Amino acid sequence: MADTFTVGNLKVTKLVDQGSIDQFVANLPDEKKTDVKDVIMALHEAGLIEISEI
């Protein structure tokens, strides 16, 4: 079963393991890490998570 959690009004489903997500986020430029929304969008655009509105 996929790991799912909510952030605000978004349902987030991890499509890869946490280690892959951590590595991706660590390599993001600092300006992309200042807002959680930017991090979530970057993860989604990279295909590491799915997001949907609740």
TATAMO-V568926 format. One line per field, one symbol per residue. phi: phi as a letter, one per 40 degrees, with the letter a starting at -180 (. if undefined). psi: psi as a letter, one per 30 degrees, with the letter a starting at -180 (. if undefined). burial: b if it has 9 or more other ideal C-beta (glycine too) atoms within 8 Angstrom, else e. A space follows every 50 residues. Layout:
# TATAMO-V568926
phi: ???
psi: ???
burial: ???
This chain:
# TATAMO-V568926
phi: .ccbabbgbbcbbcbbccdccdcccccccdccbcbdccccccccccgcbb bacc
psi: kkjklkjbgkkkkkflleeeeeeeeffkkeffgfkeeeeeeeeeffgflk klk.
burial: eeeeebeeebbbbbeeeeebbeebbeebeeebbeeeebbbebbbeeebbe beee
